């Protein structure tokens, strides 16, 4: 009889432990949902008040790249698109980073290279950089 009582108490203790653990996880999830709702509300407010201007026409003249590789001559950002330096930055390259030039384009009299570079992860390792940041060569 004592053994059954001890087993029953152990069962209750294990049950309370699981209840407490799951209750803490539920609390954390509720807190995260509230934070995300607040962030979502802020973004909706910003979007609602965003001034939707007509963007100017963008003329992109793609050209075959003369060079197939290069080295960055200074630290520079890698952009998602070759529109301007207000485009989304997807990575940053250190000085003397070797890049492979895959394409080139001229926008507003600025030449851009679409480059590929080795990175620790295979994420965000392609993008656009202005020609002024690259010493190009054929290797």
MIMIMI-249265 format. One record per residue (C-alpha): residue number from 0; x, y, z. Coordinates in pm, 1 decimal. Example, Ala and Ser with C-alpha at 12.3 -4.5 7.8 and 13.67 -1.06 7.14 Angstrom:
MIMIMI-249265
0:1230.0:-450.0:780.0
1:1367.0:-106.0:714.0
This chain:
MIMIMI-249265
0:0.0:0.0:0.0
1:285.8:236.7:82.1
2:444.3:158.9:-255.4
3:122.8:253.8:-434.6
4:103.9:580.2:-239.2
5:466.9:662.3:-325.3
6:406.4:582.0:-693.1
7:93.8:797.8:-684.6
8:290.3:1088.8:-535.5
9:563.9:1046.8:-798.1
10:297.5:1044.6:-1069.7
11:145.7:1364.4:-930.5
12:491.6:1528.9:-911.0
13:569.9:1436.7:-1273.2
14:228.7:1564.4:-1380.1
15:285.2:1895.3:-1200.9
16:628.0:1927.4:-1362.4
17:484.8:1877.5:-1712.7
18:196.5:2114.1:-1638.5
19:436.5:2381.6:-1515.3
20:669.2:2340.5:-1815.3
21:386.7:2354.9:-2069.1
22:226.9:2649.0:-1889.0
23:556.7:2843.5:-1910.4
24:584.8:2767.0:-2282.1
25:226.0:2880.5:-2335.2
26:299.2:3205.2:-2148.4
27:608.3:3268.1:-2364.0
28:409.4:3204.5:-2682.8
29:132.1:3444.0:-2574.1
30:391.7:3711.0:-2494.8
31:554.0:3662.0:-2836.3
32:215.1:3685.6:-3011.3
33:142.3:4014.0:-2833.1
34:480.4:4155.9:-2935.4
35:427.3:4049.2:-3297.9
36:77.5:4200.1:-3299.7
37:220.2:4528.0:-3171.4
38:493.9:4523.7:-3436.5
39:238.3:4438.6:-3705.3
40:16.5:4729.0:-3595.1
41:314.8:4967.0:-3613.2
42:403.3:4848.6:-3964.3
43:40.8:4884.2:-4080.4
44:34.8:5238.2:-3942.0
45:358.9:5324.0:-4124.2
46:227.5:5171.9:-4446.8
47:-100.1:5361.1:-4416.6
48:85.7:5691.1:-4372.3
49:348.0:5615.3:-4636.4
50:355.8:5874.7:-4911.2
51:298.0:5678.0:-5231.3
52:480.9:5884.1:-5489.7
53:497.2:5785.8:-5851.8
54:844.4:5646.7:-5896.5
55:1039.5:5780.5:-6188.3
56:1086.0:5559.0:-6487.5
57:1393.4:5344.6:-6454.4
58:1592.8:5270.5:-6765.8
59:1834.3:4981.0:-6732.2
60:2080.0:4914.8:-7011.7
61:2220.6:4566.0:-6968.6
62:2561.1:4510.8:-7122.7
63:2780.6:4206.0:-7157.8
64:3052.7:4235.7:-6895.3
65:3400.4:4288.6:-7039.4
66:3560.1:4136.8:-6729.9
67:3477.7:3810.9:-6556.8
68:3626.6:3877.5:-6212.9
69:3753.2:4150.1:-5987.9
70:3863.8:4255.2:-5641.9
71:3687.1:4509.6:-5424.3
72:3905.2:4816.4:-5378.6
73:3730.5:4926.2:-5059.4
74:3471.9:4794.2:-4819.8
75:3136.5:4809.3:-4996.7
76:2775.8:4699.3:-4972.4
77:2609.5:4444.6:-5198.5
78:2265.1:4557.5:-5313.3
79:1956.7:4360.4:-5407.7
80:1905.6:4567.3:-5722.3
81:2120.2:4810.3:-5921.5
82:1878.9:5097.7:-5878.7
83:2065.3:5323.2:-5637.1
84:2238.5:5306.8:-5304.4
85:1898.9:5328.0:-5130.9
86:1820.9:4976.0:-5250.3
87:1812.1:4694.2:-4998.3
88:2157.7:4593.7:-4875.5
89:2192.8:4215.7:-4870.7
90:2557.3:4183.1:-4768.9
91:2877.4:4376.4:-4711.6
92:3217.6:4296.3:-4862.0
93:3557.4:4370.3:-4714.3
94:3835.8:4533.4:-4912.5
95:4023.6:4290.3:-5142.0
96:3734.9:4043.2:-5166.3
97:3744.9:3842.8:-5490.6
98:3419.9:3854.7:-5689.6
99:3303.4:3689.1:-6009.6
100:3129.7:3930.5:-6246.0
101:2816.7:3774.1:-6393.7
102:2643.9:4070.2:-6558.0
103:2663.0:4446.2:-6590.4
104:2412.5:4725.1:-6629.7
105:2409.8:5102.1:-6665.1
106:2150.3:5301.9:-6473.5
107:2156.1:5682.3:-6454.0
108:2508.0:5679.7:-6603.3
109:2636.7:5453.6:-6325.4
110:2774.5:5114.8:-6420.0
111:2688.3:4825.2:-6190.6
112:2823.4:4470.7:-6178.1
113:2615.8:4171.0:-6076.4
114:2864.9:3971.1:-5875.4
115:2900.3:3635.5:-5705.3
116:3134.8:3590.0:-5410.5
117:3222.3:3317.3:-5165.7
118:3069.1:3353.2:-4824.7
119:3061.4:3145.1:-4510.0
120:2703.2:3053.7:-4587.0
121:2554.1:3023.7:-4931.3
122:2303.6:3293.6:-4839.0
123:2307.9:3639.0:-4998.8
124:2624.2:3570.8:-5197.3
125:2502.5:3733.1:-5520.9
126:2408.5:4092.9:-5577.3
127:2493.7:4425.7:-5738.6
128:2781.7:4661.7:-5661.7
129:2884.0:4983.1:-5838.6
130:3176.7:4951.9:-6078.8
131:3363.5:5216.0:-5877.8
132:3406.7:4962.3:-5595.7
133:3571.5:4694.3:-5811.5
134:3907.3:4659.4:-5982.0
135:3796.4:4430.6:-6264.8
136:4015.6:4185.5:-6455.8
137:3998.0:3871.7:-6667.2
138:4134.7:3570.5:-6487.8
